[in-house]
Amino acid sequence: MTFDQGLAALLAMVGQTVDVHLLDAGDNPQLVAAFGGKLEAGYSLTGGEPNDEEAIFVRLISGRSDGESSSLNLNRELFRGGMIHPDGGITMHLGSVDLMISRRQA
């Protein structure tokens, strides 16, 4: 999978509730964090149209009434590969971490 293919798969999940698992990508991967929310559209970190070298910022809004959010920074320069899963979820290897992002089952 290329970065652009992973980004397209992620953006196909916009508007849906997703789960994110963050793993240490070392020799013995460990779960570092798990969170989720409704995926909002990504945008360039500089605020304009993203170019080929730029990182993309996506936000996750939790279902709580206070609008609590979390976010992901997908940096093209840190991308080391990944895969698109049969269910449409993705795994992206970014620097020393792996992100596993999937649609939340109802």
Secondary structure, DSSP 4 states (H G I P E B T S, - for coil): --HHHHHHHHHTTTTSEEEEEEEE-SSS-EEEEEEEEEEPPPEETTSS---TT--EEEEEE-SSTT--EEEEEE-GGGEEEEEE-TTS-EEEEETTEEEEEEEPP-
